[in-house]
Amino acid sequence: MNKKMLDILACPICKHHPLEEFDINVKDELVHEGVLFCAECSRYFPITEEIPIMLPDELRDKKQDIEFLEKYAKSLPEKIVKNGNPWHL
C-alpha cells in the first residue's frame, strides 16, 4: 500500500478518517506489512503483501486475523493486540 492512500482511506464500519498506520515492513514508501487502526471504533485492518484488508466484521476471516496478530504481536501496539476489534489476543 502506498502511504499516500492514508489521505483517502476511512474506516468501512464507522467512516472515521484519518486512520492510524503502524508499519511492520516498509520499503520506498510502500507498506508491505502493517496495520491500519481506527481510533473511533478500535478496529484494525491488516496490510498484507501491500494490500489493506478492509472488510466488514462478518466477512473477515477470524483464523487469518488471529494468526496475523500472533505473528506481529511484538511489533504492534497493545491497543491492537489486546483490545482491537473485531477480535484480539
C-alpha positions as CSV (number, residue, x, y, z in Angstrom):
1,M,0.0,0.0,0.0
2,N,1.3,3.4,-0.9
3,K,1.5,5.7,2.1
4,K,-0.4,8.3,0.1
5,M,-3.5,6.1,0.4
6,L,-3.8,7.3,4.1
7,D,-5.2,10.6,2.7
8,I,-8.3,8.9,1.3
9,L,-8.9,5.8,3.4
10,A,-11.6,5.7,6.1
11,C,-12.9,3.0,8.4
12,P,-15.5,1.0,6.5
13,I,-17.5,0.5,9.7
14,C,-17.8,3.9,11.3
15,K,-16.4,6.1,8.4
16,H,-13.8,7.7,10.7
17,H,-10.9,9.5,9.0
18,P,-7.9,9.5,9.2
19,L,-6.8,6.0,10.2
20,E,-3.6,5.4,12.2
21,E,-0.9,3.4,10.4
22,F,1.5,1.0,12.1
23,D,4.3,-0.2,9.8
24,I,5.9,-3.6,10.1
25,N,7.7,-3.8,6.7
26,V,8.1,-0.6,4.6
27,K,10.3,0.0,1.5
28,D,10.3,3.1,-0.7
29,E,7.0,4.5,0.7
30,L,5.3,1.1,0.1
31,V,3.9,-0.7,3.2
32,H,4.4,-4.4,2.6
33,E,3.1,-5.4,6.0
34,G,1.4,-3.3,8.6
35,V,-1.9,-2.4,10.2
36,L,-4.5,0.4,9.8
37,F,-6.3,1.3,13.0
38,C,-9.5,3.2,13.6
39,A,-9.3,5.2,16.9
40,E,-13.1,5.7,16.8
41,C,-14.2,2.1,16.9
42,S,-10.9,0.3,17.7
43,R,-11.0,-1.8,14.6
44,Y,-7.7,-2.8,13.0
45,F,-7.2,-3.8,9.3
46,P,-4.1,-5.8,8.4
47,I,-2.0,-4.8,5.4
48,T,-0.5,-7.9,3.8
49,E,1.5,-8.1,0.6
50,E,0.9,-4.3,0.2
51,I,-3.0,-4.8,0.3
52,P,-5.1,-3.3,3.1
53,I,-7.7,-5.9,4.1
54,M,-10.6,-3.6,5.0
55,L,-13.6,-5.9,5.2
56,P,-16.7,-5.6,7.5
57,D,-16.6,-7.9,10.5
58,E,-18.9,-10.5,9.1
59,L,-16.6,-11.1,6.1
60,R,-13.4,-11.2,8.0
61,D,-11.5,-14.5,8.5
62,K,-11.0,-14.8,12.3
63,K,-8.3,-17.5,11.9
64,Q,-6.3,-15.4,9.5
65,D,-6.6,-12.3,11.7
66,I,-5.5,-14.1,14.8
67,E,-2.5,-15.7,13.0
68,F,-1.6,-12.2,11.8
69,L,-1.8,-10.8,15.4
70,E,0.3,-13.7,16.8
71,K,2.9,-13.2,14.1
72,Y,3.3,-9.5,14.7
73,A,2.3,-9.2,18.4
74,K,5.7,-7.8,19.4
75,S,5.7,-5.2,16.5
76,L,2.1,-3.8,17.2
77,P,0.8,-1.6,20.0
78,E,-1.2,-3.2,22.8
79,K,-4.3,-1.4,21.8
80,I,-4.4,-3.5,18.7
81,V,-3.1,-6.8,20.0
82,K,-5.0,-6.9,23.4
83,N,-8.1,-4.7,22.6
84,G,-8.6,-4.5,18.9
85,N,-11.9,-5.2,17.2
86,P,-13.4,-7.5,16.0
87,W,-11.1,-9.9,17.9
88,H,-7.8,-9.8,19.7
89,L,-5.4,-12.0,21.6
